[in-house]
Amino acid sequence: DRLTRAPRELGPVIAERLSADVPWYVARNLLIVLDGLPQLPDGFSTTTLVGHTDVRVRREAVKLALKIPAERELALLGALCDPVPRMVRLGLNAALEGCPPSAVQFVTRVAEDETQSSELRVLAIKVLGRAANPGALQVLLRMVDGGRNWRGRPRLAARSLELVAALMALASGWAEDRQARALLAPAAMSAGPHVR
């Protein structure tokens, strides 16, 4: 906290220190200080740090990279593909603010992966709802579509948090789409208040 309010310019000093081989906890703490500074030093890049072996360093590097326009997309993709759920959550939260087309396939992977926690899947579904991408629409439709009933009418998938999130995403982002309307209609008449 004191370093971020230091009277002299610390950015270049920190950037130089980060370019050396330092222990993970030093790298993490330097990234935190750098993130608290009013501006990053000229030419600073997080490229080598977003792939660090220690997740604590990767997390701080990705948080910083997401603020650098030229590095945001790569950092976002790295977070979404990270094996640590905490990193995936960081990537999904960033994607809520703006999901590049290249990230949709990775967000889809999280949304459809039943081994992931329900919390992460719901967050991924919210991202797909805001993505304004035809591929995202198809994923949401698949998640909501439960086939047809015996009269041939559309039926919703089994009730779950993911179903409710996908319905919300369709209603907020795709309400004018013909395919989405066909599935939103039975949802509006559902016996379940959360689905309605």
C-alpha positions, -999 to +999 in steps of 0.1 A: +000+000+000+028+024+008+047+016-024+017+024-046+017+059-030+055+064-032+066+098-044+090+085-070+082+065-102+084+029-093+070+013-124+103+009-143+121-004-112+094-031-106+094-040-143+132-045-142+129-066-110+102-088-126+124-095-156+149-112-133+145-146-118+127-140-085+108-163-061+070-167-068+060-146-038+082-117-048+068-118-083+033-119-070+038-090-046+055-069-073+026-075-096+002-064-069+022-032-064+024-026-101-014-031-104-019-004-077+002+022-095-016+050-114-001+038-147+021+009-160+056+016-172+061+021-209+066-012-228+057-034-198+043-068-208+029-096-187+035-122-215+061-143-196+042-140-163+008-152-174+023-186-180+041-188-147+042-222-130+027-208-098-010-200-099-007-171-075+017-154-099-005-163-129-036-148-112-020-114-106-004-114-140-037-121-157-055-095-136-029-069-148-029-082-184-067-078-186-061-040-182-037-038-211-057-037-243-030-054-265-027-083-240-064-086-228-075-113-253-045-136-248-048-132-210-085-140-212-080-171-233-052-183-209-074-179-179-103-198-195-080-227-204-062-228-170-067-260-150-074-241-118-111-232-114-102-199-097-084-188-128-113-199-150-136-178-128-113-148-133-115-153-171-153-156-171-157-125-150-135-106-175-155-121-204-187-107-189-174-072-196-165-081-232-161-116-248-139-117-279-152-141-306-120-163-301-131-169-265-166-182-272-154-218-278-136-219-245-166-204-226-188-230-243-165-257-231-169-245-195-207-241-198-211-277-212-186-294-189-206-313-163-174-319-142-172-281-136-190-266-106-225-253-112-213-218-102-187-218-130-211-232-156-238-206-147-212-179-150-202-192-184-238-193-196-242-157-186-212-148-207-227-167-237-259-147-232-240-114-236-216-126-264-239-117-293-224-146-312-244-171-333-224-199-319-233-188-284-270-188-293-267-224-306-251-236-273-279-219-252-306-235-274-290-269-269-289-264-231-326-254-230-340-278-255-355-309-239-368-324-272-405-327-280-435-339-259-459-365-272-479-338-290-448-326-309-444-294-289-411-281-277-401-293-242-376-278-218-346-297-205-347-309-169-348-282-143-315-270-130-296-238-122-280-241-157-314-243-174-326-212-155-294-193-164-297-204-201-333-192-202-323-159-187-296-155-212-320-163-241-346-139-227-322-110-223-300-114-253-320-134-279-356-127-272-363-117-309-348-149-323-373-173-337-356-204-322-352-188-288-389-177-288-400-213-295-383-224-262-391-193-242-428-198-248-430-231-228-408-216-202-433-188-196-460-214-189-439-236-167-451-248-134-418-238-118-417-202-107-379-199-113-383-211-148-412-187-154 
